[in-house]
Amino acid sequence: MTIDVRGLAGGVTARTGAAGGARAGVRRRAVLSGLLLTLCLVSLSSTAAPPDAKPDIEPLNMRRWITRMWEPVTAVGGLLSDDQREDVVVVLHRRDAIPDDLVLPVGSRGLGIFSLGADGKYRRAALLEGLLPCVQCLGTINRDPHAVPFEIDIAERELTISWIGNADGFVSVRLVLAWDAKEQAFGLIADEVVRADGRGAIKSRRTRDYRTGRAETDGQVTEFPPHFMPAERIRAEDYR
C-alpha cells in the first residue's frame, strides 16, 4: 500500500508494507498513521496514544525545524523514544546549498527525527545531515533526487536504515539507531557492511554492536569498549 502525500514538490509518498519476512504487528516499514505533508506541515493522528490523551496533537511544522535548503521526501512513523507517543522520521533532500559547499552540496540527503511531547507538540529530536548517502554517492543505482533508495524500518523501538550502492564497488549498508534514555539522545547501536564483487559474490562482511562491544569481520570476532555513539556523528561516507 502507498499513502499519497501531497503538497510539497508535487507530492511525496510514504510507503507501507512488510517485506523480508517481517513479523505482522511487530515490524513497521514506512507506516505513518494520519501523516499529511501539506504546505510544509506534517500532521499525525497517533494510534499509539491512549483514548483519553490530552491535549490535541499540534501539526508538525517542518519549516520550524529545518531550513528551506532541505526538502522532505518521505516519512515513517513509529515508537522510538521511551513513551507511547508515535515519533516521525523524515527523509530529507538538499535542494539548495551555499556556493562551493563541499560538506553538504545540492543532492545531499539527511534524516530528521521528530518526537511528540506530552503537550501535544512535536520537537526535533535529531537532524542527521550526513547519515544518508547523497544522490551521486550511490553510483548508477540511483540518480533521481526524489527517489528513496533506502529501506527504513521501525520495530521494537529501533530505527533500521539500509541502502546499497555501487560507486566504489558493490556495498550493502545497514544501520540500527535507538533512543538512549541515559544520554537522552539517539545513538547508533549496530551496523553492518557487506561488500561484493560485480557478480554478487560476497567479498567481506563486518558487523559491530556498540552496546555489547562485539565486532565480527569475515568470521573473526573482536571486542572493543561498549560505548554510546551519537547519531550526529554517523557519516555515510564512512561506509563507502
C-alpha positions in Angstrom: 0.0 0.0 0.0 1.2 3.6 -0.7 0.0 6.6 1.2 -0.1 9.5 -1.3 1.4 12.6 0.5 0.6 15.8 -1.4 1.5 19.4 -1.1 5.3 19.5 -1.4 7.3 19.4 -4.6 4.4 17.9 -6.5 3.8 15.2 -3.8 5.9 12.8 -1.9 5.0 9.3 -0.7 5.2 7.3 2.5 5.2 3.7 1.6 3.8 0.9 3.7 4.5 -2.8 3.6 6.1 -5.8 5.2 8.9 -7.4 3.2 11.8 -9.7 4.1 9.8 -11.9 6.5 8.7 -9.1 8.8 6.5 -10.2 11.6 3.0 -8.9 11.4 2.2 -6.4 14.2 5.8 -6.0 15.2 7.8 -4.5 12.3 6.6 -1.2 10.7 8.1 -0.2 7.4 7.3 3.4 6.4 4.0 3.2 8.3 2.6 6.6 9.5 -0.9 6.9 10.9 -2.6 10.0 9.6 0.5 11.6 8.1 -0.1 14.6 5.8 2.7 16.7 4.4 0.6 19.7 3.4 2.0 23.2 2.7 5.2 22.2 4.6 3.2 20.6 7.5 3.3 17.1 8.8 0.3 16.1 10.9 -0.1 12.9 12.8 -3.1 11.1 14.3 -1.3 8.7 16.6 -2.9 5.3 17.1 -0.4 4.6 19.9 -1.8 7.3 22.3 -4.5 6.3 24.9 -8.1 7.3 24.0 -8.1 10.0 26.7 -4.8 11.6 25.7 -4.8 15.4 26.0 -4.1 17.9 24.6 -4.8 17.6 20.9 -1.8 16.9 18.7 -0.5 20.0 17.0 0.6 19.6 13.4 4.4 19.3 12.9 5.6 22.5 11.1 8.6 21.3 9.2 9.8 24.8 8.4 10.2 25.5 12.1 12.8 22.8 12.5 14.6 22.6 9.1 15.8 25.3 6.7 14.4 25.7 3.2 17.6 24.2 1.8 16.1 20.8 2.8 13.1 19.3 1.1 11.0 16.5 2.8 10.8 13.4 0.5 9.1 10.7 2.6 8.2 9.9 6.2 7.9 7.0 8.6 6.1 6.8 11.9 6.5 4.5 14.9 7.5 4.2 18.5 11.2 5.1 19.1 11.6 7.1 22.3 10.7 5.9 25.8 7.0 6.8 25.8 3.8 5.7 24.0 3.7 8.6 21.6 4.4 8.0 18.0 7.6 9.6 16.5 8.1 10.8 13.0 11.2 10.1 10.8 11.5 12.2 7.7 14.0 11.7 4.8 15.3 15.0 3.5 16.9 16.0 0.2 19.2 19.0 -0.1 17.7 21.1 -2.9 19.8 24.2 -2.3 23.2 24.9 -0.8 25.7 27.6 0.0 28.0 28.1 -3.1 31.0 25.9 -3.0 29.7 23.9 0.0 31.8 20.7 -0.1 30.2 19.3 3.1 26.5 19.5 2.2 26.2 20.2 -1.6 23.0 20.0 -3.6 22.0 16.4 -3.7 22.9 15.6 -0.1 20.4 13.6 1.9 19.6 13.8 5.6 17.2 12.4 8.2 15.1 14.2 10.7 13.6 12.6 13.8 10.7 14.4 15.5 9.3 13.4 18.9 5.8 14.2 20.1 5.8 15.7 23.6 3.2 15.3 26.4 1.9 18.7 25.5 0.9 17.5 22.0 3.7 19.4 20.2 6.5 18.0 18.1 10.1 18.7 18.7 13.1 17.9 16.7 15.0 15.1 18.4 17.7 14.9 15.8 18.8 16.3 12.5 21.2 13.9 10.9 22.6 15.8 7.9 25.4 13.3 7.0 23.7 10.0 7.8 22.4 9.1 4.3 24.5 8.9 1.1 24.0 11.7 -1.4 22.3 11.3 -4.9 25.7 10.9 -6.6 27.2 8.7 -3.9 25.2 5.6 -4.7 26.7 5.3 -8.2 24.5 4.2 -11.1 21.9 2.6 -8.7 20.1 5.9 -8.1 20.3 9.3 -9.9 16.8 10.6 -9.0 16.8 13.1 -6.2 13.2 12.4 -5.4 13.6 8.7 -5.2 14.1 7.0 -1.8 16.6 4.2 -2.4 16.6 3.3 1.3 14.9 0.6 3.4 13.6 2.3 6.6 12.1 0.1 9.3 10.8 0.8 12.8 10.5 -2.2 15.0 10.8 -2.7 18.8 11.8 0.9 19.3 14.7 0.6 16.9 15.2 2.5 13.6 16.9 0.5 10.9 18.2 2.2 7.7 19.6 0.2 4.8 20.9 1.0 1.4 23.1 -0.4 -1.4 25.5 1.4 -3.7 28.0 0.7 -6.5 30.0 3.9 -6.7 33.2 2.2 -5.4 32.2 -1.4 -5.9 29.0 -3.0 -4.6 28.3 -2.3 -0.9 25.3 -3.0 1.3 24.9 -1.0 4.5 22.6 -1.4 7.5 22.5 1.0 10.4 20.4 0.5 13.6 19.6 3.5 15.8 17.8 3.7 19.1 16.9 6.2 21.8 19.3 6.2 24.8 17.4 7.1 28.0 20.6 7.9 29.9 22.1 10.2 27.2 18.6 11.5 26.2 19.6 11.2 22.6 19.5 8.9 19.6 22.6 6.8 19.0 24.0 4.1 16.7 23.7 0.7 18.4 24.8 -1.6 15.5 25.9 -1.5 11.9 26.7 -4.0 9.1 28.7 -3.5 5.9 28.7 -6.2 3.2 31.0 -5.8 0.1 30.6 -7.9 -3.0 32.1 -8.3 -6.5 30.4 -7.5 -9.8 28.7 -10.9 -9.8 27.2 -10.5 -6.3 29.7 -12.9 -4.6 30.4 -11.6 -1.0 33.9 -10.4 -0.5 33.7 -9.2 3.1 31.2 -8.7 5.9 31.6 -6.6 9.0 29.2 -6.2 11.9 29.5 -4.2 15.1 27.4 -4.0 18.2 28.1 -0.8 20.2 26.1 -1.9 23.2 28.0 -5.1 23.7 31.3 -4.1 22.2 31.4 -7.0 19.8 32.6 -6.9 16.2 32.9 -9.6 13.6 34.8 -9.3 10.4 34.6 -12.3 8.0 34.0 -14.6 10.9 36.8 -13.2 13.1 35.4 -11.8 16.4 37.0 -8.9 18.2 35.9 -6.9 21.2 36.0 -3.1 21.9 34.8 -1.0 24.8 31.0 -0.7 24.6 30.0 3.0 24.3 27.3 5.4 23.2 27.8 6.5 19.6 25.8 9.8 19.0 23.7 9.6 15.8 25.0 13.0 14.8 28.5 11.5 14.4 27.4 9.0 11.8 28.6 9.7 8.2 27.5 7.8 5.2 30.9 8.4 3.6 32.5 6.1 6.3 30.6 3.2 4.8 31.6 3.6 1.2 
